[in-house]
Amino acid sequence: MKKSQTYSGIDSLPEGRASDSITEGCLVLEGGAFRGVYTNGVLDALMEADLNFRCTVGVSAGSMNAVNYITGQIGRSARINLRYRHDSRYVGRKAVMKNQGIIGFDFIFGRMPFIPDLDKKRFHNPERKLYAVVTNLDTGKPEYIEKNSGEDFFQVIAASSSMPFVSKPVMIGRHPYLDGGCSCKIPYEWALQQNYEKIIVVRTRPRSYRKPVKPEQKFSPENFVYRDYPKFAASLLASNENYNHQCEELLKLEAQKRIFTIAPSQSIEISRLEGDMEKLGSLYYLGYHDTKQALENLRAYLERKN
């Protein structure tokens, strides 16, 4: 039986607009390609609960999800993913032809049938901060670029979300960039350094998940493909170990009530470019309902004096 090209429940997804109220704090969004559909559900539930955080920092798919969060457009991210996943202008041949990478950023940042236009006026509101994490290939280090920095921010998001090995580096100024997750998969440390008192981290893996750590290889694919960028290759090779360290630190910070985490309540069997639309729809609602269940504790965390 041929699988559906769109999610069967597309017409029943939440929709509407978030209020103009602003909640103090920093929202940190992990990436994970189409695991980010979990984050779609989380953000829609937060907007419905009138929790519109002052600052959002996202990496990879997290930066893409953040755009519709700060514009207050409930359901917009989910509708893009659950309607257009199998449109090759978004993922596939046409995307590669136009964007030189697997994701069609020109398509998702343009006008799409059945999808409300992006509220660019609200996007540029200086009262809501948005940072995207990118990895500089020359230095191998993460950089955090704000939406009103003067750079073309949609180009910044494209860089943040361009996966290594399958995407051409994105030029910003005089430097080439790729996926922010190559050097920083969960940018909570940046939020701590910025002295935010309230930090909410949205994961796309359960708290218990850890990545396999590769043994050192002199002739690794990373060193071969990125031989002209040795510092970037080194960051790639260390990324899984660094991610596992971040996971352990997040558990400690959560236990200390320094941060609040929303994470999948069950294992996630979703590939990076998952094509099963019913699985993606279920993942959306997992994020949505996990957040609804966490709201009481989240509000208590926000009200707690540090």
N, C-alpha and C positions, 0 to 999 in steps of 0.2 A: 504493500500500500504506500503510495507516494505521500511524503510528509508535507504538511501545509507550509506555504511560503510566508504566511503571517500568523501571528498568535490568534487563536480562536476567540479569545476574550478581549480583543483589541478595543471593541466599542464600549466595553464596560469599565475601562481603566479610569481611575480618578482624574478629574480635570478641574480647572478653575485658576484663580489667582491668589497668591499669598498677600497678606496685608502689608502695609508699609512699615509696621513696627520692626524695631531692630533689637535683637537679643545680644547682650555683650558676651564675647567669647570668640574662640577660634575653632572652626570646624576643619578637621584634617581628613582628607579622602584618599584612601589607598587606591591603586590602579588594579589592573588585572584583566584588561580587554573586556570580553563580554561577561565576565564575572561582575563587571560594573553594573549590570542590570539589577543586581542586589541593591546597589547604592541608589539606583533610580527609585526603588521602593522606599528606602530609608528617607531620602530627601523629600519625596512627596508627603510622607507621613509627618515629617518635621514641619513642612510648610502648612499642612492642615492644622497642626497643633500650634501655629503662630510662633514657631521658633525659627527666626530668620537671623542667623548669626552675623555679627559685625564683620568678621573676617573668615574667609574660606581659603584653604591652601590644598591644591589637588595635584596628584601626579598621574600622568598617563590618562587612562579612562576617567580617573577622578577629576582631572582638570576639565574634561569635556562635560561631565555631569554637573560640575559646579556652575557652568554658564547658565543653565536653565534654573538652577537654584537661586542665584542672585537676581535673576529677572523675575522670580516668583511665578514661573509658569508651570503649574502642577500638571504632571502627566506628559509634558512635552518630550523629555528625554526618553521615557519609556515608549512613547508612540513611535519615535524615530527608530529605536532598536527593534521593537516588536513588529513593526510594519515593513521596514526596509532592509532588514538583515540580509535578505537574498537578492537585493537589487545590486547589480555589479557596479553601479555608480557609487555605492557606499562601500561595499566589500567585494573585491574581485577585479575582473579584467579592466573594466572602464575606469575604476579607481586607480589601478596601476598605470594605465595609459596617461591619465591626466595629472596624477599626483606623485608618480614614481614611488609609490608605496601601496600597501595593501588596503589602506583606508582612504576613502574619498572625502577629504576635508572640504573641497570646493562644493560638494553636494550637500553635506550636512550643515554647512554654514550659509548655504544659499536658500532659495525658496523651494519648498517641497509641497506637493499636493497632500491634502489631508492634515497638514501640520501647521499650526499657527506660526506666523512670522515671529522671529526673535524680537523681543522688546529691547531694542538697542538703547533707547533713552534710559530705561531702568538699569540696563547693563552698565552704563557709564556713570551711574549715580556715585559720586565720590564717597558717600557715606557707607557704602558696602565695599570692602576690600576683597580682592581676589588675586591670588598668586598661583602661578603654574610652575611646577618644577621641571627643569630641563637639565640634560647632561651635556656639558661642553666636551666635545671629542678631543680638543687640544689639551685640556687639563685633566679630564676624567672625573671632574667634580660636579656636584649639583649646583645649579643657580636657581634663584627664586625671583621670578619676574612678575611685577604687579601689572594689573590690567591698564592702568593709566600711566605707565612708565614712559610712554612715547614710542615704544615698539608697536608693530602691528601685532596685537594680542592674539588674533586668530592664527597668525603664523607661529606665535609662541606655543599655542595649544597644539598645533600640528606637530611642532618639534617635541613637545612633552609626550605626545601619543604615538610617535613614529617608532615602531618596534625595530630593534637591531636585526641585522641579517636580511630582513625582507624590505627595508625602506632605505631610501636615499637620505643622507643627512640633510637637515633643514638649515639654511644659512640665516643667522640673525646677526646683523652687523657684519663683522669680518670672521666670525667663528661658525663652525659647523656644530649642530646639535642633534641629539636623538632623545629617545624616551627617558624621562626623568627617573624612571624606576631602575635604570641601569646603575645609578649611583645612590639613589635614596628611594626606597620603596614605600616607606611610611613617614612622611615629613613632620612627625610630632616634635622632633628635637628642635626644628626651626621655630615652632610655636612656643616652646619653652624658652628659647633664646630671645624671643620677642616679648617675653614677660607677660604673656596672656595668663590671667588667673584661672580662666575656665577653658579647658581644651577638650573637645569631643572628637574622638577618633572613630571613623567608620572603616571597618575592615571588610575585605571581600573573601577572607578565609576564616574558619573557626579559630578561636584562640589557641587551640592545641596544635594547629598545623605548623609543621616545620619543613623547610626545603632540603632536599638532599645536597650535601656538600661534595663538590667534585674534587678528586685528588689532583694534585699539581701535574700539569702536562706541558712539556716544553713545546710540543707541536699541536696545541689546542686550536679549535676553530676560531676562537676569539683572537688569538695571537696571529693567526693567518689572515683572516678577513680584515682585521683592523691593525695590520702591521705598521701602517703609517701613523697610527694613533696609539702608541704603546700604553699611555696612561689610561686611555679609555678601555683598552683590552684588559688591563689590570683591574679596573673597576668592575667590569663584567665578570671576570673570574672570581672576584671576591663578593659578588652581590648576594649570593645565597647565604653565605656565612654571615654577612652583615645583616641580612634580613632576619635570620634566626636570632641574632643578638638583639635586634630591635623588638622582636616578639617577647623575649624574656624581660627586657626592660619595661615594655608596656604592661606586662602582668604586675610588675613591682609598683609601677606608678599608679595603676588602677587600684591595687590593694591599699596604697597610701591615700587614695581619693584625690590624687593630684590631677588625674585625667579621668574621663568617662569614655568607655568603649562600647560601641554597638558592633556586634559581630554575628555572623551566621550561627544560628542555634543548632544547625545540623550540617553534616558534611556536604561539600559542594562538588558534584560530579559534572562540572561544566568545563569544556575545553576553552582555550583562549579565543577561538573563532567559532564557538558553538553554533550549530545550524538548526538544532531541534527547537522549534518555536514554542512548543508546549513546555519544554524544560526551562526555557528562558522566561516564559510567563510565570511559571511556578517560582522561579528564583526571584522575580520582581515581588511577588506577594510574600515570599519569605522575608525579604527586607522590610516590606511594608508592615507586616504583622509583628516582626521582631521589634520594630521601633515603637509600635503602638503599645506593646507590652512593657517596653522600657521607659515609657514617658513619665510614670510616677517617680521612678528612681532618678531619671534625668533631671526632672524639675527640682527634686530635693538636692541633687548635686549643684545645680545652678544657684540655688538659694543659700547653700551652705557657705559660711564665712571661712575663708582660708586661714 
